[in-house]
C-alpha cells in the first residue's frame, strides 16, 4: 500500500512538472488563453479525466481492500464522496501536498476529538452521535473559513507561514 502510494506520488509529481502538467495549469488558470497559445484544450482535459480516473480507481481499490478489507456497495456512499471533496477543499486543490494534508486532517480530526472528550472526561455528556455531529459542524466551519480566508487550502497557508518564518527576524 505504501509502495503504491509512493509510486502514484512520483507519477503525479513528475506529470505535474512535465509539459502536460504545465498545459493543465494553463487550462486551469484560463482555458481560453490556453487555447490561444496553442494548447489542445479538449484533448488535455480528456487526458486529465482519464489519468484522474485511473488514480481514483487505484485509491478506491486500496481503500476497499487495504483499509476496509472488503468491497461493498455501502462502503462508497454519499458521505464518502463528501469526505473526498472535503479533502480537496481543506488541503488545497492545486498541490499534491495539499491532498495529503487534507486527508490527514479528515482522518485525524475525529481521533483528536475523541481523545479530547476522553481527556476532559466528557464521555457522559458527548455520546458517539453528538461527537459525529460536532465533527461535521467543525468540518463545515473549517471549510467555510478556508473558502473565505484561504481558498487555496492548508497547503497555501503552510507555505505562507513557512515563507514568513524564513524571514522572521528581518520582517518589518
C-alpha positions as CSV (number, residue, x, y, z in Angstrom):
1,X,0.0,0.0,0.0
2,X,2.8,2.4,0.9
3,X,4.7,1.5,-2.2
4,X,1.7,2.1,-4.4
5,X,1.1,5.4,-2.8
6,X,4.7,6.4,-3.3
7,X,4.6,5.3,-6.9
8,X,1.4,7.3,-7.6
9,X,3.0,10.3,-5.8
10,X,6.1,10.0,-8.1
11,X,3.9,9.7,-11.2
12,X,1.8,12.7,-10.3
13,X,4.7,14.9,-9.3
14,X,6.6,14.1,-12.5
15,X,3.5,14.6,-14.5
16,X,2.8,18.0,-12.9
17,X,6.3,19.1,-13.9
18,X,6.1,17.9,-17.5
19,X,4.7,19.7,-20.5
20,X,1.3,18.1,-19.9
21,X,1.3,19.4,-16.3
22,X,2.1,22.9,-17.4
23,X,-0.7,22.6,-20.0
24,X,-3.1,21.5,-17.3
25,X,-2.1,24.5,-15.1
26,X,-2.6,26.9,-18.1
27,X,-6.0,25.4,-18.7
28,X,-6.9,25.6,-15.0
29,X,-6.0,29.3,-14.9
30,X,-7.8,30.3,-18.1
31,X,-8.7,27.8,-20.8
32,X,-9.5,30.4,-23.5
33,X,-6.0,31.8,-23.1
34,X,-4.5,28.3,-23.2
35,X,-6.3,27.6,-26.5
36,X,-5.0,30.8,-27.9
37,X,-1.4,29.9,-27.2
38,X,-1.9,26.5,-28.9
39,X,-2.7,24.1,-26.2
40,X,-5.2,21.4,-27.3
41,X,-7.7,22.1,-24.5
42,X,-10.2,19.3,-25.3
43,X,-7.6,16.5,-25.5
44,X,-5.7,17.7,-22.4
45,X,-9.0,17.8,-20.4
46,X,-9.8,14.3,-21.6
47,X,-6.3,13.1,-20.6
48,X,-6.7,14.7,-17.2
49,X,-10.0,12.9,-16.8
50,X,-8.5,9.6,-17.8
51,X,-5.5,9.9,-15.5
52,X,-7.6,11.1,-12.6
53,X,-10.0,8.2,-13.1
54,X,-7.0,5.8,-13.1
55,X,-5.6,7.2,-9.9
56,X,-9.1,7.3,-8.3
57,X,-9.7,3.7,-9.2
58,X,-6.4,2.6,-7.6
59,X,-7.2,4.7,-4.5
60,X,-10.7,3.2,-4.3
61,X,-9.3,-0.4,-4.5
62,X,-6.7,0.4,-1.9
63,X,-9.3,1.9,0.4
64,X,-11.7,-1.1,-0.1
65,X,-9.2,-3.9,0.4
66,X,-6.4,-2.5,2.5
67,X,-8.4,-0.3,4.8
68,X,-11.9,-1.9,4.9
69,X,-10.9,-5.4,4.0
70,X,-13.8,-5.9,1.6
71,X,-15.6,-4.2,-1.3
72,X,-19.2,-3.5,-0.6
73,X,-21.7,-1.1,-2.2
74,X,-22.3,0.5,1.1
75,X,-18.6,1.4,1.6
76,X,-18.8,4.0,-1.1
77,X,-21.8,6.1,-0.1
78,X,-22.5,9.8,-0.4
79,X,-20.7,10.6,2.9
80,X,-17.5,9.1,1.5
81,X,-17.9,11.2,-1.6
82,X,-18.2,14.3,0.6
83,X,-15.1,13.3,2.6
84,X,-13.1,13.2,-0.6
85,X,-14.4,16.6,-1.6
86,X,-13.6,17.9,1.8
87,X,-10.0,16.5,1.5
88,X,-9.5,18.6,-1.7
89,X,-11.2,21.7,-0.2
90,X,-9.3,21.7,3.1
91,X,-5.9,20.6,1.7
92,X,-5.9,22.6,-1.4
93,X,-6.7,21.6,-5.0
94,X,-3.6,23.0,-6.7
95,X,-0.9,20.9,-4.9
96,X,-0.2,17.3,-4.3
97,X,0.9,18.0,-0.8
98,X,-2.4,19.7,-0.1
99,X,-4.2,16.5,-0.8
100,X,-2.1,14.7,1.8
101,X,-2.8,17.5,4.3
102,X,-6.5,17.3,3.7
103,X,-6.6,13.5,4.0
104,X,-4.6,13.7,7.2
105,X,-6.9,16.4,8.6
106,X,-10.0,14.4,7.7
107,X,-8.6,11.2,9.3
108,X,-7.0,12.8,12.4
109,X,-9.8,15.2,13.4
110,X,-12.2,12.5,14.7
111,X,-9.4,10.8,16.6
112,X,-8.3,14.1,18.2
113,X,-11.9,15.0,19.1
114,X,-12.4,11.6,20.7
115,X,-9.1,12.0,22.7
116,X,-10.2,15.5,23.8
117,X,-13.5,14.1,25.0
118,X,-11.8,11.3,26.9
119,X,-9.1,13.6,28.4
120,X,-11.7,16.1,29.6
121,X,-13.9,13.2,30.9
122,X,-16.9,14.4,28.9
123,X,-17.9,10.9,27.6
124,X,-21.1,11.1,29.7
125,X,-22.1,14.4,28.0
126,X,-21.0,13.6,24.5
127,X,-22.0,10.2,23.2
128,X,-21.0,8.9,19.8
129,X,-23.9,10.6,17.9
130,X,-23.2,14.0,19.4
131,X,-19.5,13.6,18.6
132,X,-20.2,12.8,15.0
133,X,-22.4,15.9,14.7
134,X,-19.7,18.1,16.4
135,X,-17.2,16.7,13.9
136,X,-19.5,17.5,10.9
137,X,-20.1,21.0,12.3
138,X,-16.3,21.5,12.8
139,X,-15.6,20.4,9.2
140,X,-18.3,22.8,7.9
141,X,-16.9,25.7,9.9
142,X,-13.4,25.0,8.7
143,X,-14.4,24.6,5.1
144,X,-16.4,27.9,5.2
145,X,-13.5,29.8,6.9
146,X,-10.9,28.3,4.4
147,X,-13.1,29.1,1.4
148,X,-13.4,32.7,2.6
149,X,-9.9,33.3,4.0
150,X,-7.7,30.8,2.3
151,X,-9.3,29.4,-0.9
152,X,-6.1,27.5,-1.8
153,X,-6.3,25.4,1.3
154,X,-4.0,24.4,4.1
155,X,-1.1,23.8,1.7
156,X,-1.1,27.5,0.7
157,X,-1.4,28.6,4.4
158,X,1.5,26.4,5.4
159,X,3.6,27.8,2.5
160,X,2.9,31.3,3.6
161,X,3.7,30.6,7.2
162,X,7.0,28.9,6.1
163,X,7.9,31.9,3.9
164,X,7.3,34.3,6.8
165,X,9.2,32.1,9.3
166,X,12.3,32.1,7.0
167,X,12.5,35.9,7.1
168,X,11.0,36.4,10.6
169,X,13.8,38.3,12.4
170,X,14.1,40.7,9.4
171,X,10.4,41.3,9.0
172,X,9.2,44.9,9.4
